[in-house]
Amino acid sequence: MFVLPTKAIRVVAKEVASLLDGQTRPHLIHASKGLEQDTHKRISVIIQEEIPTEKYDSLVVLSGPSHAEEVAKKDITTITAASENEEDAGYVQKLFMNPYFRVYRNTDVIGVELGAALKNIIAVGAGALHGLGYGDNAKAALMTRGLAEISRLGIAFGADPMTFFGLSGVGDLIVTGTSRHSRNWRAGDLIGKGQDLDEVLKNMGMVVEGVATTKAAYELAQEKGIEMPITEAIYKVLYEKVDVKKAIEELMLREGKAEQSSQNVEKGSQSI
């Protein structure tokens, strides 16, 4: 199992590859949530690049709304096991199913991984709104339109739109964007209260994936011409030191649009 910060995935995968002899072919499972800096690649892609396919039996993504603090207390939790091969997803499903931890199967690896990574960006924004003192209306607006951005990027790279209405989409967004258990939410909360990003990361004591993912997603959206105004606003706050309130005002005063866009999105022609 790879349960690591995104920045450590490639180097650890290389080390794992050197230990596998091709005789005992393990099942590989990853439960990390992010995009690689510079390359913008998903975690399963990184693992596949570093570990030859003849050295392992399957690669499955385990993802969904699950705070470790609550799982450890045997609180009710449901997540997704995703693989292009449904039988492989089913194998992992059986491994983890128990009375308090339910696992569903999914074959949309792209959607599951992107939903898991991109919701961290929105969680940072949700925390910032709380830190500024905004109420439930603002948080609902952010999470709803944030989900629209996540879906827009995912669909452009071939994800199934329905995945974003499931556990790895709206489910993970809710749990990460509303809870003090979320390090991304807590980081945003402190930024909203006026703390500097470097100070927040220094004192957090854990990796805040949403900060690095914001940069990767922003660069990817710019490169591919995908409209992600909330992600862009959070990027400007984190990396260009734009005042949070100014970023919010700019978002609110954008040109009026229809909620549902009829614009066609090219599917399946890109690789991420």
Buried (B, 14 or more C-beta within 10 A) or exposed (E): EBEBBBBEBBEBBEEBBEEBEEEEBEBBBBBBBBBBBEBBBBBBBBBBBBBEEEBBEBBBBBBBBBBEEBBEEEEEBBBBBBBBEBEBBBBBBEBBEEEEBBBBBBBBBBBBBBBBBBBBBBBBBBBBBBBBEBEEEBBEBBBEBBBBBBBBBBBBBBBBBEBBBBBBBBBBBBBBBBBEEBBBBBBBBBBBBEBEBEEBBEEBEEBBBBBBBBBBBBBBBEEBEBBBBBBBBBBBBBEEEBEBEEBBEBBEEEEEEEEEEEEEBEBEEEEB
